[in-house]
Amino acid sequence: MADCPHTIGVEFGTRIIEVSGQKIKLQIWDTAGQERFRAVTRSYYRGAAGALMVYDMTRRSTYNHLSSWLTDARNLTNPNTVIFLIGNKSDLESQRDVTYEEAKAFADENGLMFIETSAKTGEGVEEAFLETARRIFSNIQDGSLDLNAAESGVQHKPNPVLSASGSNGTRSNGEGGSRSDCQC
């Protein structure tokens, strides 16, 4: 797509979402999938709590790279890293080059979650991020992801205690003062 440039190297963004009543700040590192950037992008797997492996379902060549991407992800992350396989461009069904069944079978064989999305229409995108965050949170809750381990990819910052008069949207900062609900 001429109006949708490819990632060159790495792009970064953050997003705060809520899972089970807890605010979670996702740090999203969008790494380039091209082979020429592989040495650079491999370093971003270290310390990741989750990975979204996205291929273009209209270009088989991107799907054919999944095995090497998965090998990198498994070798460079902890064993409990949540990995989600995403087939993008579901809005271009007539140009599909990878079947749903084929990708789903790959995901099942490798213990991955799977969804098809459209970045253009937004279909499935929110669900992919939310489900990844839910799985990471579940791993924290059941103890399979250790918050004290540097390689977990998770930093725990406890929410401040609500003040006794907290009905106005302020929270105690523990020092007699208050601040807004902003988690920034």
BATI-705052 format. One record per residue (C-alpha): residue in one letter; chain; x, y, z. Coordinates in nm, 4 decimals, decimal comma. Layout:
residues N
<type = A	mol = A	c1 = X	c2 = Y	c3 = Z>
...
end
This chain:
residues 184
<type = M	mol = A	c1 = 0,0000	c2 = 0,0000	c3 = 0,0000>
<type = A	mol = A	c1 = 0,1438	c2 = 0,3342	c3 = -0,1002>
<type = D	mol = A	c1 = -0,0228	c2 = 0,5167	c3 = 0,1900>
<type = C	mol = A	c1 = 0,0988	c2 = 0,2684	c3 = 0,4532>
<type = P	mol = A	c1 = 0,4790	c2 = 0,2724	c3 = 0,4801>
<type = H	mol = A	c1 = 0,6676	c2 = -0,0302	c3 = 0,6069>
<type = T	mol = A	c1 = 0,8382	c2 = -0,0158	c3 = 0,9430>
<type = I	mol = A	c1 = 1,2069	c2 = 0,0667	c3 = 0,9079>
<type = G	mol = A	c1 = 1,3959	c2 = -0,0651	c3 = 1,2082>
<type = V	mol = A	c1 = 1,1665	c2 = -0,0108	c3 = 1,5083>
<type = E	mol = A	c1 = 0,8702	c2 = 0,2081	c3 = 1,6003>
<type = F	mol = A	c1 = 0,7475	c2 = 0,2514	c3 = 1,9591>
<type = G	mol = A	c1 = 0,4152	c2 = 0,3362	c3 = 2,1218>
<type = T	mol = A	c1 = 0,2358	c2 = 0,2948	c3 = 2,4538>
<type = R	mol = A	c1 = -0,1233	c2 = 0,2276	c3 = 2,5461>
<type = I	mol = A	c1 = -0,3008	c2 = 0,1955	c3 = 2,8799>
<type = I	mol = A	c1 = -0,5763	c2 = -0,0658	c3 = 2,8944>
<type = E	mol = A	c1 = -0,7760	c2 = -0,2208	c3 = 3,1749>
<type = V	mol = A	c1 = -0,7702	c2 = -0,5927	c3 = 3,2508>
<type = S	mol = A	c1 = -0,9637	c2 = -0,7340	c3 = 3,5466>
<type = G	mol = A	c1 = -0,9898	c2 = -0,3900	c3 = 3,7034>
<type = Q	mol = A	c1 = -0,6147	c2 = -0,3256	c3 = 3,6766>
<type = K	mol = A	c1 = -0,4648	c2 = -0,0574	c3 = 3,4539>
<type = I	mol = A	c1 = -0,1908	c2 = -0,2013	c3 = 3,2385>
<type = K	mol = A	c1 = 0,0485	c2 = 0,0082	c3 = 3,0324>
<type = L	mol = A	c1 = 0,1534	c2 = -0,1745	c3 = 2,7190>
<type = Q	mol = A	c1 = 0,4838	c2 = -0,0789	c3 = 2,5617>
<type = I	mol = A	c1 = 0,4548	c2 = -0,1720	c3 = 2,1969>
<type = W	mol = A	c1 = 0,7701	c2 = -0,2156	c3 = 1,9914>
<type = D	mol = A	c1 = 0,6863	c2 = -0,2552	c3 = 1,6217>
<type = T	mol = A	c1 = 0,9902	c2 = -0,4169	c3 = 1,4643>
<type = A	mol = A	c1 = 1,0534	c2 = -0,4509	c3 = 1,0927>
<type = G	mol = A	c1 = 0,9914	c2 = -0,7945	c3 = 0,9480>
<type = Q	mol = A	c1 = 1,2387	c2 = -0,7640	c3 = 0,6625>
<type = E	mol = A	c1 = 1,5421	c2 = -0,9916	c3 = 0,6835>
<type = R	mol = A	c1 = 1,7856	c2 = -0,6992	c3 = 0,6536>
<type = F	mol = A	c1 = 1,6656	c2 = -0,5690	c3 = 0,9936>
<type = R	mol = A	c1 = 1,6722	c2 = -0,9077	c3 = 1,1685>
<type = A	mol = A	c1 = 1,9914	c2 = -0,8448	c3 = 1,3681>
<type = V	mol = A	c1 = 1,8460	c2 = -0,5230	c3 = 1,5090>
<type = T	mol = A	c1 = 1,4952	c2 = -0,6475	c3 = 1,5770>
<type = R	mol = A	c1 = 1,6050	c2 = -0,9681	c3 = 1,7521>
<type = S	mol = A	c1 = 1,7299	c2 = -0,7605	c3 = 2,0451>
<type = Y	mol = A	c1 = 1,3749	c2 = -0,6376	c3 = 2,1123>
<type = Y	mol = A	c1 = 1,2548	c2 = -0,9892	c3 = 2,2006>
<type = R	mol = A	c1 = 1,4670	c2 = -0,9884	c3 = 2,5158>
<type = G	mol = A	c1 = 1,2516	c2 = -0,9042	c3 = 2,8143>
<type = A	mol = A	c1 = 0,9248	c2 = -0,9212	c3 = 2,6203>
<type = A	mol = A	c1 = 0,6193	c2 = -1,0510	c3 = 2,8072>
<type = G	mol = A	c1 = 0,4286	c2 = -1,0856	c3 = 2,4808>
<type = A	mol = A	c1 = 0,4911	c2 = -1,0975	c3 = 2,1084>
<type = L	mol = A	c1 = 0,2531	c2 = -1,0376	c3 = 1,8199>
<type = M	mol = A	c1 = 0,3802	c2 = -1,2087	c3 = 1,5059>
<type = V	mol = A	c1 = 0,2047	c2 = -1,0381	c3 = 1,2147>
<type = Y	mol = A	c1 = 0,2107	c2 = -1,1630	c3 = 0,8575>
<type = D	mol = A	c1 = 0,0380	c2 = -1,0228	c3 = 0,5482>
<type = M	mol = A	c1 = -0,2226	c2 = -1,2795	c3 = 0,4450>
<type = T	mol = A	c1 = -0,2056	c2 = -1,1484	c3 = 0,0867>
<type = R	mol = A	c1 = 0,1694	c2 = -1,2200	c3 = 0,0610>
<type = R	mol = A	c1 = 0,2793	c2 = -1,5787	c3 = 0,1221>
<type = S	mol = A	c1 = 0,6422	c2 = -1,4677	c3 = 0,1508>
<type = T	mol = A	c1 = 0,5620	c2 = -1,3007	c3 = 0,4850>
<type = Y	mol = A	c1 = 0,3889	c2 = -1,6167	c3 = 0,6086>
<type = N	mol = A	c1 = 0,6912	c2 = -1,8234	c3 = 0,5061>
<type = H	mol = A	c1 = 0,9055	c2 = -1,6282	c3 = 0,7572>
<type = L	mol = A	c1 = 0,6927	c2 = -1,7352	c3 = 1,0555>
<type = S	mol = A	c1 = 0,9069	c2 = -2,0348	c3 = 1,1489>
<type = S	mol = A	c1 = 1,2236	c2 = -1,8257	c3 = 1,1773>
<type = W	mol = A	c1 = 1,0402	c2 = -1,5478	c3 = 1,3660>
<type = L	mol = A	c1 = 0,8980	c2 = -1,8041	c3 = 1,6067>
<type = T	mol = A	c1 = 1,2399	c2 = -1,9632	c3 = 1,6575>
<type = D	mol = A	c1 = 1,3836	c2 = -1,6205	c3 = 1,7429>
<type = A	mol = A	c1 = 1,0960	c2 = -1,5434	c3 = 1,9784>
<type = R	mol = A	c1 = 1,1263	c2 = -1,8751	c3 = 2,1597>
<type = N	mol = A	c1 = 1,5061	c2 = -1,8567	c3 = 2,1850>
<type = L	mol = A	c1 = 1,5191	c2 = -1,4963	c3 = 2,3027>
<type = T	mol = A	c1 = 1,2247	c2 = -1,4747	c3 = 2,5445>
<type = N	mol = A	c1 = 1,1283	c2 = -1,6562	c3 = 2,8607>
<type = P	mol = A	c1 = 0,9223	c2 = -1,9762	c3 = 2,8219>
<type = N	mol = A	c1 = 0,6016	c2 = -1,8061	c3 = 2,9409>
<type = T	mol = A	c1 = 0,6036	c2 = -1,5264	c3 = 2,6848>
<type = V	mol = A	c1 = 0,2587	c2 = -1,4933	c3 = 2,5272>
<type = I	mol = A	c1 = 0,2824	c2 = -1,5241	c3 = 2,1485>
<type = F	mol = A	c1 = -0,0077	c2 = -1,4292	c3 = 1,9233>
<type = L	mol = A	c1 = -0,0091	c2 = -1,5073	c3 = 1,5495>
<type = I	mol = A	c1 = -0,1902	c2 = -1,2412	c3 = 1,3480>
<type = G	mol = A	c1 = -0,2904	c2 = -1,2591	c3 = 0,9837>
<type = N	mol = A	c1 = -0,3324	c2 = -0,8992	c3 = 0,8682>
<type = K	mol = A	c1 = -0,5304	c2 = -0,7541	c3 = 0,5758>
<type = S	mol = A	c1 = -0,8511	c2 = -0,9519	c3 = 0,6294>
<type = D	mol = A	c1 = -1,0240	c2 = -0,6707	c3 = 0,4374>
<type = L	mol = A	c1 = -0,8543	c2 = -0,8001	c3 = 0,1196>
<type = E	mol = A	c1 = -1,0212	c2 = -1,1439	c3 = 0,1125>
<type = S	mol = A	c1 = -1,0148	c2 = -1,1631	c3 = -0,2682>
<type = Q	mol = A	c1 = -0,6342	c2 = -1,1265	c3 = -0,2601>
<type = R	mol = A	c1 = -0,5796	c2 = -1,3872	c3 = 0,0130>
<type = D	mol = A	c1 = -0,2666	c2 = -1,5981	c3 = -0,0405>
<type = V	mol = A	c1 = -0,2684	c2 = -1,7829	c3 = 0,2950>
<type = T	mol = A	c1 = -0,5805	c2 = -1,9699	c3 = 0,4039>
<type = Y	mol = A	c1 = -0,7299	c2 = -1,9295	c3 = 0,7493>
<type = E	mol = A	c1 = -0,7067	c2 = -2,3059	c3 = 0,8013>
<type = E	mol = A	c1 = -0,3365	c2 = -2,3163	c3 = 0,7130>
<type = A	mol = A	c1 = -0,2459	c2 = -2,0353	c3 = 0,9529>
<type = K	mol = A	c1 = -0,4713	c2 = -2,1731	c3 = 1,2278>
<type = A	mol = A	c1 = -0,3021	c2 = -2,5140	c3 = 1,1945>
<type = F	mol = A	c1 = 0,0413	c2 = -2,3480	c3 = 1,2268>
<type = A	mol = A	c1 = -0,0766	c2 = -2,1624	c3 = 1,5371>
<type = D	mol = A	c1 = -0,2232	c2 = -2,4775	c3 = 1,6935>
<type = E	mol = A	c1 = 0,0886	c2 = -2,6854	c3 = 1,6191>
<type = N	mol = A	c1 = 0,3038	c2 = -2,4226	c3 = 1,7890>
<type = G	mol = A	c1 = 0,0794	c2 = -2,3357	c3 = 2,0838>
<type = L	mol = A	c1 = 0,0013	c2 = -1,9850	c3 = 1,9608>
<type = M	mol = A	c1 = -0,3158	c2 = -1,7811	c3 = 1,9805>
<type = F	mol = A	c1 = -0,4441	c2 = -1,6818	c3 = 1,6355>
<type = I	mol = A	c1 = -0,6617	c2 = -1,4114	c3 = 1,4848>
<type = E	mol = A	c1 = -0,7082	c2 = -1,2435	c3 = 1,1491>
<type = T	mol = A	c1 = -0,7228	c2 = -0,8640	c3 = 1,1510>
<type = S	mol = A	c1 = -0,7413	c2 = -0,5588	c3 = 0,9311>
<type = A	mol = A	c1 = -0,5239	c2 = -0,2652	c3 = 1,0282>
<type = K	mol = A	c1 = -0,7129	c2 = -0,0654	c3 = 0,7650>
<type = T	mol = A	c1 = -1,0624	c2 = -0,1208	c3 = 0,9130>
<type = G	mol = A	c1 = -0,9494	c2 = -0,1942	c3 = 1,2692>
<type = E	mol = A	c1 = -1,1262	c2 = -0,5319	c3 = 1,2718>
<type = G	mol = A	c1 = -0,9703	c2 = -0,7625	c3 = 1,5322>
<type = V	mol = A	c1 = -0,6864	c2 = -0,5253	c3 = 1,6244>
<type = E	mol = A	c1 = -0,8242	c2 = -0,4277	c3 = 1,9657>
<type = E	mol = A	c1 = -0,9065	c2 = -0,7912	c3 = 2,0422>
<type = A	mol = A	c1 = -0,5483	c2 = -0,8987	c3 = 1,9662>
<type = F	mol = A	c1 = -0,3977	c2 = -0,6469	c3 = 2,2094>
<type = L	mol = A	c1 = -0,6586	c2 = -0,7091	c3 = 2,4794>
<type = E	mol = A	c1 = -0,6255	c2 = -1,0873	c3 = 2,4645>
<type = T	mol = A	c1 = -0,2467	c2 = -1,0640	c3 = 2,4755>
<type = A	mol = A	c1 = -0,2696	c2 = -0,8391	c3 = 2,7829>
<type = R	mol = A	c1 = -0,5230	c2 = -1,0744	c3 = 2,9457>
<type = R	mol = A	c1 = -0,2913	c2 = -1,3724	c3 = 2,8953>
<type = I	mol = A	c1 = 0,0081	c2 = -1,1834	c3 = 3,0338>
<type = F	mol = A	c1 = -0,1996	c2 = -1,0761	c3 = 3,3350>
<type = S	mol = A	c1 = -0,3160	c2 = -1,4360	c3 = 3,3835>
<type = N	mol = A	c1 = 0,0473	c2 = -1,5525	c3 = 3,3789>
<type = I	mol = A	c1 = 0,1240	c2 = -1,2982	c3 = 3,6503>
<type = Q	mol = A	c1 = -0,1756	c2 = -1,4074	c3 = 3,8577>
<type = D	mol = A	c1 = -0,0911	c2 = -1,7788	c3 = 3,8399>
<type = G	mol = A	c1 = 0,2772	c2 = -1,7169	c3 = 3,9128>
<type = S	mol = A	c1 = 0,4129	c2 = -1,8420	c3 = 3,5808>
<type = L	mol = A	c1 = 0,5464	c2 = -1,4909	c3 = 3,5118>
<type = D	mol = A	c1 = 0,7707	c2 = -1,3677	c3 = 3,7932>
<type = L	mol = A	c1 = 0,7460	c2 = -0,9912	c3 = 3,8378>
<type = N	mol = A	c1 = 1,0781	c2 = -0,9896	c3 = 4,0232>
<type = A	mol = A	c1 = 1,2685	c2 = -1,1445	c3 = 3,7334>
<type = A	mol = A	c1 = 1,4271	c2 = -0,8881	c3 = 3,5018>
<type = E	mol = A	c1 = 1,3587	c2 = -1,1083	c3 = 3,1989>
<type = S	mol = A	c1 = 0,9819	c2 = -1,1176	c3 = 3,2670>
<type = G	mol = A	c1 = 0,9274	c2 = -0,8018	c3 = 3,0640>
<type = V	mol = A	c1 = 0,6876	c2 = -0,6702	c3 = 3,3280>
<type = Q	mol = A	c1 = 0,7350	c2 = -0,3837	c3 = 3,5687>
<type = H	mol = A	c1 = 0,4982	c2 = -0,3660	c3 = 3,8639>
<type = K	mol = A	c1 = 0,4057	c2 = -0,0224	c3 = 3,9897>
<type = P	mol = A	c1 = 0,1355	c2 = -0,0518	c3 = 4,2571>
<type = N	mol = A	c1 = -0,1647	c2 = 0,1764	c3 = 4,2195>
<type = P	mol = A	c1 = -0,1781	c2 = 0,4422	c3 = 4,4899>
<type = V	mol = A	c1 = -0,4301	c2 = 0,3843	c3 = 4,7685>
<type = L	mol = A	c1 = -0,7629	c2 = 0,5605	c3 = 4,7209>
<type = S	mol = A	c1 = -0,8026	c2 = 0,8371	c3 = 4,9740>
<type = A	mol = A	c1 = -1,0876	c2 = 0,8137	c3 = 5,2223>
<type = S	mol = A	c1 = -1,2515	c2 = 1,1100	c3 = 5,0536>
<type = G	mol = A	c1 = -1,1649	c2 = 0,9735	c3 = 4,7097>
<type = S	mol = A	c1 = -1,5084	c2 = 1,0213	c3 = 4,5559>
<type = N	mol = A	c1 = -1,3863	c2 = 1,3284	c3 = 4,3675>
<type = G	mol = A	c1 = -1,1418	c2 = 1,1350	c3 = 4,1494>
<type = T	mol = A	c1 = -0,8300	c2 = 1,2103	c3 = 4,3520>
<type = R	mol = A	c1 = -0,6011	c2 = 0,9602	c3 = 4,5111>
<type = S	mol = A	c1 = -0,3715	c2 = 0,9868	c3 = 4,8056>
<type = N	mol = A	c1 = -0,0059	c2 = 0,9930	c3 = 4,7104>
<type = G	mol = A	c1 = 0,0920	c2 = 0,8550	c3 = 5,0516>
<type = E	mol = A	c1 = 0,2392	c2 = 1,1868	c3 = 5,1645>
<type = G	mol = A	c1 = -0,0732	c2 = 1,3692	c3 = 5,2759>
<type = G	mol = A	c1 = -0,1366	c2 = 1,5177	c3 = 4,9327>
<type = S	mol = A	c1 = -0,3499	c2 = 1,4067	c3 = 4,6454>
<type = R	mol = A	c1 = -0,3234	c2 = 1,3802	c3 = 4,2704>
<type = S	mol = A	c1 = -0,5516	c2 = 1,3146	c3 = 3,9773>
<type = D	mol = A	c1 = -0,6415	c2 = 0,9690	c3 = 3,8450>
<type = C	mol = A	c1 = -0,3774	c2 = 1,0041	c3 = 3,5747>
<type = Q	mol = A	c1 = -0,1370	c2 = 0,7080	c3 = 3,5775>
<type = C	mol = A	c1 = 0,1235	c2 = 0,8967	c3 = 3,3714>
end
